[in-house]
Amino acid sequence: MQDRPSRYHWLYKYKLYHLPFWLAYHYLWWTLHSGDPLEAVHSILTTPYVFKFSFYVVFQAIGVYFNLYFLIPRYLEKGKYFRYISLVLMTVICSAWLIVIGYYAGSAWSGKTMQELYNVAQDGYFILFKNNSLPSTVAAMTFAMSIKLAKNWLQTRRKQQLLEKENLETELKFLKSQFNPHFLFNTINSIFVLIHKNPDLASDSLAKFSGLLRYQLYDCNEPQIPLGQEMAYLENFIELEKLRQDYSFELDAEMPVEGYGNLTIAPFILMPFMENAFKHISRFKDRTNWIKIDLRLEGARLHFQISNSKTSQNGHSAGWMHYSGIGLKNVQRRLDLVYPEAYELKIQDSEESFRVMLRLNLQEQPTPQMKSATG
């Protein structure tokens, strides 16, 4: 089976595997023309009528392939419409004109007159051309061209879809890589500060950071990961951030510890909001600085809300909006790409707080039993 393409390469090179199509096409054409399938078989297989049928098959096929593989690529696809139309009309006329010779070849072979065989006068060349070969050739050329153009359109559409998919995957990888170095830089800087202030806390932080780094490098390379895995990552991140808070700090976090089921989520889709809250929290010395996190599940719908106290600066956030090049724009773009029409994002920036509310429709990962059943 594997050597079939090489053994029968001549079938593909000369399009001989199209021969059954042409035979079937002309049989249907003669059936429609005569109105009797048996009479069509008689007109095709018996001499002298086989000459006529052979000329139809050969010269219409030549005209069709000349149009498909020479005229269309060389003129039509390059926008040379006038030249293409002129040449394709000449091709149709020449093919139809040559087909009529088949009628006379059958007459000469059988020794019968054209009147006896086809009920046409001996000089009725133009009548056969106008009433028989020309309409048939136009129909064959149009039919074949329709198939070719439809095939080209489908191939172009398929290539475009593959290209869009590749571009989407490339863009997602770029957005994800854009975030990871940003987070790593902030975390390393925090540990560096802790080394001088509290070596024990720095050691604990480094252990947690190694777990986070392992997660980023090895555990989140899929487009969708288990929600429980992402929640564990966020909890470790929160614990790491709590270790480096200098000012009076209060954290109110409501996050489920179980009940994730088979739900999946795009990795790091929530992290920018978490990182923003800790990075741009207020630094008051005379009052409490706070962060509130509320994460709930309603079926497959995730409700996420995070808010933080902030220092007012001309009535606007001093953090998120100013550093939104990597933060807000990145996560909004990822949401648009990964969860099109499946999320709601609201941002409230008041004088004393900054709040993000996200509703996300999650997907379920099939269980092994479901996979085996569908496979």
JODA-V68231 format. One record per pair of residues at least 12 apart in sequence whose C-alpha atoms are under 6 Angstrom apart, sorted by the first residue. I is the first residue (numbers start at 0). GAP is how many residues later the second one is. D is the distance in Angstrom with one decimal. If there is no record, write none. Layout:
<<I:GAP:D> <I:GAP:D>>
This chain:
<<47:58:4.5> <47:62:6.0> <50:51:5.4> <50:55:5.4> <51:50:4.4> <51:51:5.2> <54:44:5.2> <54:47:5.3> <55:43:5.6> <58:36:5.5> <62:28:6.0> <62:32:6.0> <63:77:5.4> <95:37:5.0> <95:38:5.0> <204:35:5.8> <222:43:5.8> <223:40:5.7> <223:41:5.2> <223:42:4.6> <224:39:5.2> <224:40:5.6> <225:38:4.3> <226:36:5.7> <226:37:4.8> <226:38:5.5> <227:32:5.9> <247:40:5.2> <247:41:6.0> <248:39:5.8> <248:40:4.9> <248:41:5.7> <249:40:4.7> <250:39:5.8> <250:40:5.1> <251:40:4.7> <252:39:5.8> <252:40:4.5> <253:39:5.9> <253:40:4.8> <254:40:5.0> <261:102:5.2> <261:103:5.2> <262:100:5.7> <262:101:4.4> <263:99:5.6> <263:100:5.8> <271:55:6.0> <276:31:5.6> <279:39:5.2> <280:27:5.8> <280:28:5.6> <280:29:5.2> <281:27:5.5> <281:28:4.1> <281:29:5.1> <288:20:5.9> <289:18:5.7> <289:19:5.5> <290:16:5.8> <290:17:4.3> <291:14:5.6> <291:15:5.3> <292:12:5.9> <292:13:4.5> <299:62:5.3> <300:59:5.7> <300:60:4.6> <300:61:5.9> <301:57:5.6> <301:58:5.1> <302:56:4.7> <303:53:5.8> <303:54:5.1> <304:51:5.6> <304:52:4.5> <305:49:5.8> <305:50:5.4> <306:47:5.4> <306:48:4.1> <307:45:5.5> <307:46:5.5> <308:43:5.9> <308:44:4.4> <309:42:5.4> <309:43:5.2> <311:39:5.5> <314:36:5.2> <341:19:5.4> <342:16:5.4> <342:17:4.5> <343:14:5.6> <343:15:5.0> <344:12:5.8> <344:13:4.6>>
